[in-house]
Amino acid sequence: MTTTGANRILDDLAKLMTDAAGAAQGVRREAETMFRTQGERILNTMDVVKREEFEVVREMALRAREENDALLARVALLEAQLAEKG
């Protein structure tokens, strides 16, 4: 076997390995897409909220609690003022 023949075999082997790696990446991407789609489908049927929606509602609840605490303090102050007058 000549050097050229050995080089050609190595070149063909390298091309085969490169093609196999590319095919494996394609299969991996396809599997990831399939799993992601299936996962989203399952989550949609479970009636769960997205993180962004949860954070918005959480912020609303925190603001409502702060407003409630402020109102409670104001009511307590007004009751104390009424008690002093009465």
N, C-alpha and C positions, 0 to 999 in steps of 0.2 A: 504494500500500500504506500502511496506517495504522500508527501506532506500536504499537497493540495487536496487529495482525497480525504485525509484525516481532518483537515481544516473544514472541508465541506460538511463532513459528518458532525463535527462540533458546532458549526453554524446552524445546521438543521436541528440539532438537539437543542441549542439555545433558543431557536425560533419556536420550537415545540413547547418548551418550558414557558416562554413568554406568552404564547397563545393560551396555554393551560392556566397560567396565573390570571390572565385577563378574563377567561371564562369563569374562573372561581370567583373573581370579584363581581362579575355580573350576577352570578347565582346568589352571592351574599347580599347584594343590593336588592335583588328581587325578594329574597327571604325577609329582609328588614322591612321592606315596603308592605309585604303581606302581613307580617306580625303587627306592624303599626296600624294598618287598616283594620285588622281584626280586633286589636286592643281598643281602638277608638269606637268601633261598633259595639263592643261589650260595654264600655263606659257609658255610651249613649243610652243603652237599655237599662243601666243601673240607676238612673236619675241622680247622678252626682254633679256637683257644681265645679266649674273651672276655678283655678286658683285666683284668677283676676276677679271673678265675681265674688268669691269668698272674701278677698281683701277689701273690696268696695263695701260689702255689707258689714264687715268687721269695723271699718272706719266709721260707718254710720252709727253702729252700736256704741263705739267709744265716744263719739260726739254727743249722742243721746244721753249717755251716762253722765258726761260732764255737765250738760245742761240740766239734767235731773238733780245732780248734786248742788248746782248753783241755785236752783229753784227751792230745794229743801232748805238751804241756808237762808235764803230770802224769807221763806215762810216762817222759819224759826225766829228770825229777827223781827218780823212783823208781829208774831205772837207775843214775843217778849215786850215789844212796845205797847201792845194792847193790854198786857197784864200789868204794866206800870201805870197805865191810865185808869184801869178799872179796879 
